[in-house]
């Protein structure tokens, strides 16, 4: 073993799935910065950085293997004067590996195939990849560096295998999605692996939004004792360096401060919304501005993501809309520099009621008339989207999506749903938090009782438990998979639990048709939770 110190650069990049050329340019730029500005010996890129993650069935495109190989050859030629560890898909005839290659001065000097393929939650890697079985340890300046990829660090075997093969330092490449408690779990695990194997670990992660996932970065490093020696900022691209072993008396290690959960979740929503709008080529975002808390938070997120000048808020009042709802929506739009228009729906609503009257007959008004208003609004927003190209942002939250308190082809219309994984109680917390960065959401919006305003004197609690009761039930049933019996034993009223669980089961068909939205909790609807629509599972 050598006794020299290495400077390791962790390139925390916001790569774009499928943009092989653009991702390669990012890597060249980051490696150049690491080498020329920071004097790094090694630069590590995230898991699958060359193609982006998760690529899903894009991996099966026939032209992809040659495009990957061409890009790797060019990278190996351009990344000189520094050793680089690059995540990419490796093709061996019909077999695909989630792999990493080590390049130095034009040569591919080592390679690694991910051994532990996650197939839970948002992950579906066994659909495409074959696991590897061998360690990768290479020499750099007299030191021996091992390589693993993401899930490998969550299992004991690969790190121990690398240690047995002579590794002193382990570089772990990641595409690790965000949820609010994730960094605590990561750092605790890294400390455990380091102490068990007497092995320093560098953990590099990507940043950015990718459909239903958002990656937070927060790349980090620990020494052999498990002490944190680097933590990069959340949701920021950059090159972050750590010296290993750290020079005696070094007090300059970057340890980005912990942030409160409200800040992390809010920044995750902004990052995910920005990347979805920009990468899909939308000129801006359209929001139905009801004057309620959900649309207010969605407007704030959108304006912070792409700038108020690219957000268009449209108020669509009906005969049941309170005047203060329009006032508050217009007030927030002005504060945030958002275009605001008011388009009353009364004429359209009356016309459709007249059209449907002979068919409805003498049946009393019910949810059909309520949902009709929502669908008129959805049609208006989608028409504006067709005409001007802006993406419609659905403003529903996780509580509503769980119990079906949303209208198909109405307020569920949209291309992206930034609040889809945010509980209603957290919508209020995030709104209050956003106002600490500058008061943009009118206080009355935060303090008013929530209402869909689809009939006279309507309140959400007419049909649902209070949200501070409903949300913990949903969290227990959906995220932790607890039974009705277990939830009741925790102190919740059986009627509330059974009502919520029944609504969750019955409304899977709605969620299957919902717009994608970023995962920020332990378990989100969509990619993260796949339940059958037609099923009977009662009290399970």
C-alpha positions as CSV (number, residue, x, y, z in Angstrom):
1,X,0.0,0.0,0.0
2,X,1.1,3.5,-0.8
3,X,1.2,6.4,1.6
4,X,0.3,9.2,-0.8
5,X,-2.8,11.3,-0.5
6,X,-5.4,11.4,-3.3
7,X,-7.8,14.2,-4.1
8,X,-11.1,12.7,-5.2
9,X,-13.6,14.8,-7.1
10,X,-17.3,13.8,-7.0
11,X,-19.0,15.2,-10.1
12,X,-22.6,15.7,-8.9
13,X,-24.2,16.1,-12.3
14,X,-27.8,16.7,-13.6
15,X,-27.7,14.3,-16.5
16,X,-30.6,13.8,-18.9
17,X,-31.9,10.3,-19.8
18,X,-31.0,9.6,-23.4
19,X,-28.8,12.6,-24.0
20,X,-25.5,10.7,-24.4
21,X,-23.7,13.5,-26.2
22,X,-24.8,16.2,-23.7
23,X,-24.0,14.0,-20.7
24,X,-20.6,13.3,-22.1
25,X,-20.0,17.0,-22.6
26,X,-21.0,17.5,-18.9
27,X,-18.5,14.9,-17.9
28,X,-15.6,16.4,-19.9
29,X,-16.4,19.8,-18.4
30,X,-16.5,18.4,-14.9
31,X,-13.3,16.4,-15.3
32,X,-11.5,19.5,-16.7
33,X,-12.7,21.5,-13.7
34,X,-11.6,18.8,-11.3
35,X,-8.2,18.5,-12.9
36,X,-7.3,22.1,-13.6
37,X,-9.1,24.0,-10.8
38,X,-8.9,21.5,-8.0
39,X,-5.9,19.4,-8.8
40,X,-7.9,16.2,-8.5
41,X,-6.4,12.8,-9.1
42,X,-9.6,11.1,-9.7
43,X,-13.1,12.1,-10.8
44,X,-16.1,9.9,-10.2
45,X,-19.4,10.3,-12.0
46,X,-22.9,9.0,-10.9
47,X,-24.4,5.7,-11.8
48,X,-25.4,5.4,-15.5
49,X,-24.2,9.0,-16.0
50,X,-23.5,8.5,-19.6
51,X,-27.1,7.5,-20.5
52,X,-29.1,8.9,-17.5
53,X,-31.1,7.0,-14.9
54,X,-33.5,5.3,-15.0
55,X,-33.4,4.5,-18.7
56,X,-36.0,1.8,-18.5
57,X,-36.8,0.2,-22.0
58,X,-34.7,2.8,-23.7
59,X,-31.9,0.3,-23.0
60,X,-33.5,-2.0,-25.7
61,X,-33.1,0.4,-28.6
62,X,-30.9,-1.3,-31.2
63,X,-28.8,1.7,-31.9
64,X,-27.9,2.3,-28.3
65,X,-24.9,0.0,-27.8
66,X,-22.9,1.5,-30.6
67,X,-23.8,5.1,-29.5
68,X,-22.6,4.2,-25.9
69,X,-19.3,2.6,-27.2
70,X,-18.6,5.6,-29.4
71,X,-19.2,8.1,-26.5
72,X,-17.0,6.0,-24.2
73,X,-14.1,5.9,-26.7
74,X,-14.3,9.7,-27.1
75,X,-14.4,10.2,-23.3
76,X,-11.4,8.0,-22.8
77,X,-9.5,10.1,-25.4
78,X,-10.6,13.5,-23.9
79,X,-10.3,12.7,-20.2
80,X,-6.5,13.0,-19.9
81,X,-4.4,13.9,-16.9
82,X,-7.0,12.6,-14.5
83,X,-8.5,9.1,-13.8
84,X,-12.2,8.9,-14.3
85,X,-14.9,6.4,-13.1
86,X,-17.9,6.5,-15.5
87,X,-21.2,4.8,-15.0
88,X,-22.8,3.4,-18.2
89,X,-24.7,0.4,-19.6
90,X,-22.4,-2.4,-20.8
91,X,-23.7,-4.6,-23.6
92,X,-22.4,-8.2,-24.1
93,X,-24.4,-9.5,-27.0
94,X,-27.9,-9.7,-25.6
95,X,-26.8,-9.2,-22.0
96,X,-26.9,-5.8,-20.4
97,X,-24.9,-4.8,-17.2
98,X,-25.2,-1.7,-15.1
99,X,-21.5,-1.0,-15.2
100,X,-18.7,1.4,-14.5
101,X,-15.5,1.8,-16.5
102,X,-12.2,3.4,-15.2
103,X,-10.4,5.4,-17.9
104,X,-7.0,7.0,-17.8
105,X,-5.1,8.8,-20.6
106,X,-7.0,7.2,-23.4
107,X,-7.2,3.7,-21.9
108,X,-10.0,1.7,-20.2
109,X,-8.0,0.3,-17.3
110,X,-10.7,-1.4,-15.3
111,X,-14.4,-2.1,-15.3
112,X,-17.1,-3.2,-12.8
113,X,-20.5,-4.7,-13.1
114,X,-23.1,-3.9,-10.5
115,X,-23.8,-7.0,-8.4
116,X,-26.9,-6.1,-6.3
117,X,-29.9,-5.2,-8.6
118,X,-32.7,-3.5,-6.7
119,X,-36.2,-4.7,-7.7
120,X,-38.4,-2.9,-5.1
121,X,-40.1,0.5,-4.8
122,X,-39.2,2.6,-7.8
123,X,-36.6,0.2,-9.0
124,X,-37.0,-2.5,-11.7
125,X,-33.4,-3.3,-12.6
126,X,-33.8,-7.1,-13.0
127,X,-36.1,-6.4,-16.0
128,X,-33.0,-5.3,-18.0
129,X,-29.7,-6.1,-16.2
130,X,-27.7,-9.2,-15.4
131,X,-25.8,-9.0,-12.1
132,X,-22.0,-9.0,-12.0
133,X,-20.0,-11.1,-9.5
134,X,-16.4,-9.8,-9.5
135,X,-14.8,-6.9,-7.6
136,X,-13.0,-4.0,-9.3
137,X,-9.9,-2.6,-7.6
138,X,-7.4,-0.5,-9.5
139,X,-4.1,1.3,-8.5
140,X,-3.8,5.0,-8.4
141,X,-0.7,6.8,-7.1
142,X,0.2,3.8,-5.0
143,X,-3.2,3.5,-3.5
144,X,-5.8,0.8,-4.3
145,X,-9.3,2.0,-5.1
146,X,-12.4,-0.2,-5.4
147,X,-15.6,0.6,-7.3
148,X,-19.2,-0.4,-6.5
149,X,-22.5,0.9,-7.8
150,X,-25.4,2.2,-5.7
151,X,-27.3,-0.8,-4.3
152,X,-24.0,-2.6,-3.8
153,X,-23.3,-0.4,-0.8
154,X,-26.7,-1.4,0.8
155,X,-25.7,-5.0,0.9
156,X,-22.7,-6.2,2.9
157,X,-21.1,-8.4,0.3
158,X,-19.6,-6.1,-2.4
159,X,-17.8,-3.8,0.0
160,X,-16.3,-6.8,1.9
161,X,-15.3,-8.3,-1.5
162,X,-13.6,-5.1,-2.5
163,X,-11.7,-4.9,0.8
164,X,-10.6,-8.5,0.4
165,X,-9.3,-7.7,-3.1
166,X,-7.1,-5.0,-1.5
167,X,-9.2,-1.8,-1.7
168,X,-8.3,1.0,0.7
169,X,-10.8,3.4,-0.6
170,X,-14.2,2.6,-2.2
171,X,-15.9,4.8,-4.8
172,X,-19.6,4.2,-5.0
173,X,-21.6,5.5,-8.0
174,X,-25.2,6.4,-7.4
175,X,-28.5,7.4,-8.9
176,X,-30.3,7.5,-5.6
177,X,-33.7,9.2,-5.6
178,X,-34.8,11.6,-2.9
179,X,-37.2,11.2,-0.1
180,X,-37.2,13.3,2.9
181,X,-35.3,11.0,5.3
182,X,-32.9,9.5,2.7
183,X,-29.7,11.3,3.6
184,X,-29.8,10.2,7.2
185,X,-30.1,6.6,6.0
186,X,-27.3,7.0,3.5
187,X,-24.8,8.5,6.0
188,X,-25.6,6.0,8.7
189,X,-25.1,3.1,6.2
190,X,-21.8,4.5,4.9
191,X,-20.5,4.9,8.4
192,X,-21.4,1.3,9.2
193,X,-19.8,-0.1,6.0
194,X,-16.6,2.0,6.6
195,X,-16.2,0.8,10.2
196,X,-16.9,-2.8,9.4
197,X,-14.4,-3.0,6.5
198,X,-11.9,-0.4,7.7
199,X,-12.5,1.3,4.3
200,X,-12.9,4.9,3.4
201,X,-15.9,5.5,1.1
202,X,-16.8,8.2,-1.5
203,X,-20.4,8.3,-2.5
204,X,-21.3,10.3,-5.6
205,X,-25.0,11.0,-6.5
206,X,-26.7,12.8,-9.4
207,X,-29.2,15.7,-9.2
208,X,-32.3,16.6,-11.1
209,X,-35.8,15.6,-11.9
210,X,-36.7,12.6,-14.0
211,X,-40.4,12.1,-14.4
212,X,-41.6,10.7,-11.1
213,X,-38.2,10.8,-9.5
214,X,-36.0,13.6,-8.2
215,X,-32.4,13.2,-7.3
216,X,-31.0,15.3,-4.6
217,X,-27.2,14.9,-4.9
218,X,-25.8,15.3,-1.4
219,X,-22.7,13.3,-2.5
220,X,-20.6,12.5,0.6
221,X,-17.5,10.8,1.9
222,X,-16.6,9.0,5.2
223,X,-13.2,8.0,6.5
224,X,-12.3,4.5,7.8
225,X,-13.8,5.3,11.1
226,X,-17.1,6.3,9.5
227,X,-16.6,10.0,10.2
228,X,-18.2,12.3,7.6
229,X,-15.6,14.2,5.6
230,X,-17.7,15.6,2.8
231,X,-21.4,16.4,2.2
232,X,-22.2,18.3,-1.0
233,X,-25.3,20.6,-1.2
234,X,-28.7,19.3,-2.1
235,X,-30.1,19.8,-5.6
236,X,-27.0,21.6,-6.9
237,X,-24.8,20.5,-9.7
238,X,-21.1,20.8,-9.1
239,X,-17.7,19.2,-8.5
240,X,-17.0,18.6,-4.9
241,X,-13.5,17.4,-3.7
242,X,-12.3,15.5,-0.7
243,X,-8.7,14.5,0.2
244,X,-8.0,11.0,1.3
245,X,-6.4,10.4,3.7
246,X,-7.2,13.9,5.0
247,X,-4.0,15.9,5.7
248,X,-3.3,16.4,9.4
249,X,-5.1,19.3,10.8
250,X,-7.3,19.8,7.8
251,X,-10.4,21.8,8.8
252,X,-11.5,22.8,5.3
253,X,-13.7,19.8,4.4
254,X,-17.1,20.8,2.9
255,X,-19.9,19.7,5.1
256,X,-23.1,21.2,3.7
257,X,-25.5,22.1,6.5
258,X,-28.5,19.9,7.2
259,X,-31.8,21.5,6.0
260,X,-35.2,21.3,7.6
261,X,-37.6,18.8,5.8
262,X,-39.7,21.7,4.6
263,X,-36.8,23.2,2.7
264,X,-35.7,19.9,1.3
265,X,-39.2,19.0,0.0
266,X,-39.8,22.4,-1.4
267,X,-36.5,22.5,-3.2
268,X,-37.2,19.0,-4.5
269,X,-40.5,20.1,-6.0
270,X,-38.9,23.1,-7.6
271,X,-36.1,21.1,-9.1
272,X,-38.4,18.4,-10.4
273,X,-40.8,20.9,-11.9
274,X,-38.1,23.0,-13.6
275,X,-36.5,19.9,-15.2
276,X,-39.9,18.5,-16.4
277,X,-40.9,21.8,-18.0
278,X,-37.5,22.7,-19.5
279,X,-36.4,19.3,-20.7
280,X,-39.8,18.6,-22.3
281,X,-39.5,21.8,-24.2
282,X,-42.6,23.6,-22.8
283,X,-42.5,27.4,-23.0
284,X,-44.1,27.7,-19.6
285,X,-46.7,26.4,-17.2
286,X,-50.5,26.8,-16.9
287,X,-52.2,26.6,-13.5
288,X,-55.9,26.7,-12.6
289,X,-55.8,29.3,-9.8
290,X,-58.7,28.6,-7.4
291,X,-57.5,30.8,-4.6
292,X,-57.0,27.7,-2.5
293,X,-54.0,26.4,-0.8
294,X,-53.0,23.7,-3.3
295,X,-53.1,26.0,-6.4
296,X,-51.3,28.7,-4.3
297,X,-48.4,26.3,-3.5
298,X,-48.3,25.0,-7.0
299,X,-48.1,28.5,-8.4
300,X,-45.2,29.3,-6.0
301,X,-43.3,26.2,-7.0
302,X,-43.8,26.8,-10.7
303,X,-42.7,30.5,-10.4
304,X,-39.7,29.5,-8.4
305,X,-38.9,26.8,-10.9
306,X,-39.0,28.7,-14.2
307,X,-39.7,32.3,-13.3
308,X,-43.0,34.1,-12.9
309,X,-42.9,35.3,-16.4
310,X,-43.3,31.8,-17.7
311,X,-46.3,30.9,-15.5
312,X,-49.9,31.6,-16.4
313,X,-52.5,31.5,-13.7
314,X,-56.1,31.2,-14.8
315,X,-59.0,31.7,-12.4
316,X,-62.2,30.1,-13.5
317,X,-64.9,31.2,-11.0
318,X,-68.4,29.6,-10.9
319,X,-71.5,30.6,-9.1
320,X,-70.1,28.9,-6.0
321,X,-66.7,30.7,-5.9
322,X,-66.2,33.2,-3.1
323,X,-65.0,36.6,-4.2
324,X,-62.0,36.4,-1.9
325,X,-60.8,33.3,-3.8
326,X,-60.4,35.4,-6.9
327,X,-58.8,38.3,-4.9
328,X,-56.3,36.0,-3.3
329,X,-55.3,34.3,-6.5
330,X,-54.8,37.6,-8.3
331,X,-52.8,38.9,-5.3
332,X,-50.4,36.1,-5.3
333,X,-50.0,36.2,-9.1
334,X,-49.1,39.9,-8.8
335,X,-46.6,39.2,-6.0
336,X,-44.8,36.6,-8.1
337,X,-44.9,38.3,-11.5
338,X,-47.3,35.7,-12.9
339,X,-49.7,36.4,-15.7
340,X,-53.3,36.2,-14.3
341,X,-56.6,35.9,-16.2
342,X,-60.1,35.4,-15.0
343,X,-62.4,33.3,-17.2
344,X,-65.8,32.7,-15.5
345,X,-67.4,29.3,-16.3
346,X,-71.0,30.3,-15.6
347,X,-72.1,30.4,-19.3
348,X,-70.6,27.1,-20.1
349,X,-71.9,25.5,-16.9
350,X,-75.4,26.7,-17.6
351,X,-75.3,25.6,-21.2
352,X,-74.2,22.1,-20.3
353,X,-76.8,21.8,-17.5
354,X,-79.4,22.7,-20.1
355,X,-78.0,20.1,-22.5
356,X,-78.0,17.4,-19.9
357,X,-81.3,18.4,-18.3
358,X,-83.5,16.1,-20.4
359,X,-81.2,13.2,-19.5
360,X,-80.7,14.0,-15.8
361,X,-84.5,14.4,-15.4
362,X,-85.7,15.2,-11.9
363,X,-82.7,13.6,-10.1
364,X,-81.4,15.9,-7.4
365,X,-78.0,17.7,-8.0
366,X,-75.0,15.7,-6.8
367,X,-71.4,15.0,-7.7
368,X,-72.3,15.0,-11.4
369,X,-73.0,18.7,-11.3
370,X,-70.0,19.3,-9.1
371,X,-67.6,17.4,-11.4
372,X,-69.0,19.1,-14.4
373,X,-67.6,22.4,-13.2
374,X,-64.2,20.8,-12.7
375,X,-64.3,19.3,-16.2
376,X,-65.2,22.6,-17.8
377,X,-62.1,24.1,-16.1
378,X,-60.0,21.2,-17.3
379,X,-61.2,21.7,-20.8
380,X,-60.4,25.4,-20.7
381,X,-56.9,24.8,-19.4
382,X,-56.1,22.1,-21.9
383,X,-57.4,24.3,-24.7
384,X,-55.0,27.1,-23.6
385,X,-52.3,24.5,-23.5
386,X,-53.0,23.4,-27.0
387,X,-53.1,26.9,-28.3
388,X,-50.0,28.3,-26.5
389,X,-48.0,25.2,-25.7
390,X,-47.7,25.6,-21.9
391,X,-47.9,22.5,-19.8
392,X,-50.9,22.3,-17.4
393,X,-49.8,21.6,-13.9
394,X,-52.3,19.6,-11.9
395,X,-52.5,20.9,-8.4
396,X,-53.9,17.9,-6.5
397,X,-52.1,16.6,-3.4
398,X,-51.4,13.2,-2.0
399,X,-54.3,13.1,0.4
400,X,-56.7,13.9,-2.4
401,X,-55.1,11.4,-4.8
402,X,-55.3,8.7,-2.1
403,X,-59.0,8.9,-1.4
404,X,-60.1,10.0,-4.9
405,X,-61.1,13.5,-3.9
406,X,-60.3,14.7,-7.4
407,X,-62.1,14.7,-10.7
408,X,-61.0,12.7,-13.7
409,X,-60.6,14.9,-16.7
410,X,-61.2,17.9,-14.4
411,X,-58.7,19.1,-11.8
412,X,-56.7,15.9,-12.6
413,X,-55.9,17.3,-16.1
414,X,-52.3,18.1,-16.6
415,X,-48.9,16.9,-17.8
416,X,-47.2,17.1,-14.4
417,X,-48.5,17.2,-10.8
418,X,-45.9,18.8,-8.5
419,X,-47.8,18.2,-5.3
420,X,-48.8,14.6,-6.1
421,X,-46.8,13.1,-3.2
422,X,-47.4,15.9,-0.7
423,X,-49.9,15.4,2.0
424,X,-52.5,18.1,2.6
425,X,-51.0,18.8,6.1
426,X,-47.6,19.2,4.4
427,X,-49.1,21.6,1.8
428,X,-49.8,24.0,4.6
429,X,-46.3,23.5,6.1
430,X,-44.7,24.1,2.7
431,X,-46.8,27.2,2.1
432,X,-45.8,28.7,5.4
433,X,-42.1,27.7,4.7
434,X,-42.2,29.3,1.3
435,X,-43.4,32.6,2.9
436,X,-40.2,32.6,5.0
437,X,-38.3,33.2,1.8
438,X,-40.5,36.1,0.9
439,X,-44.2,36.4,1.5
440,X,-45.9,35.4,-1.7
441,X,-48.9,33.3,-0.6
442,X,-51.6,35.5,1.0
443,X,-52.1,34.6,4.7
444,X,-55.8,34.2,4.2
445,X,-55.2,31.4,1.8
446,X,-53.3,29.5,4.5
447,X,-55.8,30.1,7.3
448,X,-59.1,29.5,5.4
449,X,-60.8,26.1,5.7
450,X,-60.2,24.1,2.6
451,X,-63.1,23.8,0.1
452,X,-63.6,22.6,-3.5
453,X,-66.3,25.4,-3.9
454,X,-68.4,23.2,-6.1
455,X,-71.6,23.7,-4.1
456,X,-72.9,26.2,-1.5
457,X,-71.1,26.2,1.8
458,X,-68.9,23.2,0.9
459,X,-66.0,22.0,3.0
460,X,-63.6,19.1,2.6
461,X,-64.7,17.8,6.0
462,X,-68.2,17.3,4.7
463,X,-67.0,14.0,3.2
464,X,-63.6,13.4,4.7
465,X,-62.0,13.3,8.2
466,X,-59.9,16.3,9.2
467,X,-56.6,16.1,7.4
468,X,-54.6,15.8,10.6
469,X,-56.5,12.6,11.1
470,X,-56.7,11.4,7.5
471,X,-53.0,11.9,6.6
472,X,-51.5,9.7,9.3
473,X,-54.0,7.0,8.3
474,X,-53.0,7.2,4.7
475,X,-49.3,7.2,5.7
476,X,-49.8,4.1,7.7
477,X,-51.9,2.2,5.1
478,X,-50.0,3.3,2.0
479,X,-46.4,3.9,3.0
480,X,-45.9,1.4,5.8
481,X,-48.5,-1.2,4.6
482,X,-50.2,-1.5,8.0
483,X,-53.5,-3.4,8.4
484,X,-56.7,-1.7,9.4
485,X,-56.5,-3.6,12.7
486,X,-53.0,-2.2,13.3
487,X,-54.0,1.4,12.5
488,X,-57.0,1.2,14.8
489,X,-54.8,-0.1,17.5
490,X,-52.7,3.0,17.2
491,X,-55.7,5.0,18.4
492,X,-57.5,6.0,15.2
493,X,-61.3,5.6,15.1
494,X,-62.3,2.5,13.2
495,X,-64.9,4.4,11.1
496,X,-62.2,6.8,9.9
497,X,-59.7,4.1,9.1
498,X,-62.2,1.9,7.2
499,X,-63.5,4.9,5.3
500,X,-60.0,6.0,4.2
501,X,-58.8,2.4,3.4
502,X,-61.9,1.8,1.3
503,X,-61.5,5.0,-0.6
504,X,-57.8,4.2,-1.3
505,X,-58.7,0.8,-2.7
506,X,-61.6,2.1,-4.8
507,X,-59.7,4.9,-6.4
508,X,-56.8,3.1,-7.9
509,X,-58.3,3.6,-11.3
510,X,-58.1,7.3,-10.9
511,X,-54.5,7.2,-9.8
512,X,-53.6,5.1,-12.8
513,X,-54.7,7.9,-15.1
514,X,-53.1,10.7,-13.1
515,X,-50.2,12.9,-14.3
516,X,-46.7,12.0,-13.0
517,X,-45.4,13.9,-10.0
518,X,-42.2,13.8,-8.0
519,X,-41.7,11.3,-5.2
520,X,-40.8,13.0,-1.9
521,X,-42.1,10.5,0.7
522,X,-41.1,7.0,1.6
523,X,-43.7,5.5,-0.8
524,X,-45.4,7.4,-3.6
525,X,-48.3,6.6,-5.8
526,X,-47.3,5.6,-9.3
527,X,-43.9,4.0,-10.1
528,X,-43.3,3.4,-6.4
529,X,-46.6,1.6,-5.6
530,X,-48.2,-0.7,-8.1
531,X,-51.6,-2.1,-7.2
532,X,-54.2,-3.8,-9.4
533,X,-57.2,-1.8,-10.3
534,X,-59.6,-4.8,-10.2
535,X,-58.9,-6.7,-7.0
536,X,-60.5,-7.6,-3.7
537,X,-58.3,-7.5,-0.7
538,X,-60.6,-6.0,2.0
539,X,-59.0,-5.8,5.4
540,X,-55.5,-7.0,4.5
